[in-house]
């Protein structure tokens, strides 16, 4: 059983602007696909339609956060916590590339 050597190499704390853009584009494309899969609705909403509408609203909120993250990449503040001003850990940005906060500040914000 071999280990993947790339997993053992240290990762840079900060993402490059190009890497951040690629991750954000992937996140945006994924959400756009989800929106398309939900389709549209018309007329009275059934319980299932209401659930799909709530899902669509949540996805649209994430899309807005992604667009705001693109703006932070452009102005050079991407990867900096809006709460404490410290760098957001690279591992968190890998999971949530559009996050605005480090874990501690996110907990305090919610």
C-alpha positions as a Python dict, from the first residue, in 0.01 Angstrom:
ca = {
    (1, 'X'): (0, 0, 0),
    (2, 'X'): (171, 320, -114),
    (3, 'X'): (110, 673, 2),
    (4, 'X'): (43, 953, -239),
    (5, 'X'): (355, 1168, -203),
    (6, 'X'): (170, 1480, -316),
    (7, 'X'): (-53, 1453, -10),
    (8, 'X'): (253, 1471, 215),
    (9, 'X'): (401, 1785, 59),
    (10, 'X'): (329, 2105, 249),
    (11, 'X'): (76, 2329, 81),
    (12, 'X'): (119, 2702, 55),
    (13, 'X'): (-90, 2893, 308),
    (14, 'X'): (-215, 3138, 45),
    (15, 'X'): (-362, 3046, -291),
    (16, 'X'): (-247, 3224, -603),
    (17, 'X'): (-504, 3445, -771),
    (18, 'X'): (-523, 3201, -1064),
    (19, 'X'): (-583, 2903, -836),
    (20, 'X'): (-848, 3098, -643),
    (21, 'X'): (-1022, 3190, -969),
    (22, 'X'): (-1016, 2826, -1087),
    (23, 'X'): (-1170, 2706, -762),
    (24, 'X'): (-1432, 2979, -766),
    (25, 'X'): (-1518, 2904, -1130),
    (26, 'X'): (-1562, 2537, -1041),
    (27, 'X'): (-1785, 2627, -745),
    (28, 'X'): (-1990, 2864, -965),
    (29, 'X'): (-2025, 2607, -1245),
    (30, 'X'): (-2139, 2343, -997),
    (31, 'X'): (-2405, 2574, -851),
    (32, 'X'): (-2524, 2677, -1196),
    (33, 'X'): (-2567, 2309, -1286),
    (34, 'X'): (-2767, 2259, -968),
    (35, 'X'): (-2993, 2555, -1051),
    (36, 'X'): (-3053, 2415, -1402),
    (37, 'X'): (-3133, 2071, -1259),
    (38, 'X'): (-3396, 2223, -1031),
    (39, 'X'): (-3569, 2377, -1333),
    (40, 'X'): (-3843, 2634, -1315),
    (41, 'X'): (-4186, 2624, -1163),
    (42, 'X'): (-4512, 2802, -1228),
    (43, 'X'): (-4849, 2833, -1063),
    (44, 'X'): (-4927, 2708, -713),
    (45, 'X'): (-4633, 2556, -531),
    (46, 'X'): (-4662, 2207, -389),
    (47, 'X'): (-4453, 2106, -88),
    (48, 'X'): (-4191, 1963, -325),
    (49, 'X'): (-4195, 2284, -529),
    (50, 'X'): (-4150, 2488, -210),
    (51, 'X'): (-3850, 2274, -114),
    (52, 'X'): (-3698, 2316, -459),
    (53, 'X'): (-3762, 2690, -440),
    (54, 'X'): (-3583, 2706, -102),
    (55, 'X'): (-3293, 2507, -250),
    (56, 'X'): (-3277, 2743, -547),
    (57, 'X'): (-3272, 3044, -312),
    (58, 'X'): (-2986, 2890, -110),
    (59, 'X'): (-2787, 2817, -425),
    (60, 'X'): (-2844, 3172, -549),
    (61, 'X'): (-2711, 3307, -216),
    (62, 'X'): (-2398, 3096, -261),
    (63, 'X'): (-2361, 3223, -619),
    (64, 'X'): (-2370, 3578, -481),
    (65, 'X'): (-2099, 3486, -229),
    (66, 'X'): (-1891, 3339, -512),
    (67, 'X'): (-1921, 3660, -714),
    (68, 'X'): (-1816, 3860, -406),
    (69, 'X'): (-1514, 3627, -369),
    (70, 'X'): (-1415, 3700, -732),
    (71, 'X'): (-1419, 4071, -639),
    (72, 'X'): (-1194, 3999, -339),
    (73, 'X'): (-950, 3816, -571),
    (74, 'X'): (-940, 4124, -794),
    (75, 'X'): (-887, 4371, -510),
    (76, 'X'): (-628, 4152, -336),
    (77, 'X'): (-824, 4074, -21),
    (78, 'X'): (-917, 3715, -110),
    (79, 'X'): (-814, 3471, 163),
    (80, 'X'): (-814, 3737, 435),
    (81, 'X'): (-1078, 3695, 706),
    (82, 'X'): (-1323, 3986, 706),
    (83, 'X'): (-1368, 3940, 1081),
    (84, 'X'): (-1015, 3937, 1223),
    (85, 'X'): (-804, 4030, 921),
    (86, 'X'): (-587, 3719, 948),
    (87, 'X'): (-529, 3477, 659),
    (88, 'X'): (-800, 3214, 614),
    (89, 'X'): (-628, 2873, 629),
    (90, 'X'): (-567, 2718, 288),
    (91, 'X'): (-749, 2400, 392),
    (92, 'X'): (-1065, 2603, 458),
    (93, 'X'): (-1036, 2776, 121),
    (94, 'X'): (-1000, 2436, -47),
    (95, 'X'): (-1331, 2327, 103),
    (96, 'X'): (-1514, 2659, 80),
    (97, 'X'): (-1333, 2876, -177),
    (98, 'X'): (-1582, 3160, -138),
    (99, 'X'): (-1566, 3186, 241),
    (100, 'X'): (-1524, 3530, 393),
    (101, 'X'): (-1424, 3419, 740),
    (102, 'X'): (-1187, 3192, 929),
    (103, 'X'): (-1360, 2922, 1135),
    (104, 'X'): (-1347, 3121, 1460),
    (105, 'X'): (-1500, 3435, 1309),
    (106, 'X'): (-1760, 3230, 1120),
    (107, 'X'): (-1872, 3072, 1448),
    (108, 'X'): (-1906, 3415, 1607),
    (109, 'X'): (-2096, 3548, 1302),
    (110, 'X'): (-2364, 3279, 1319),
}
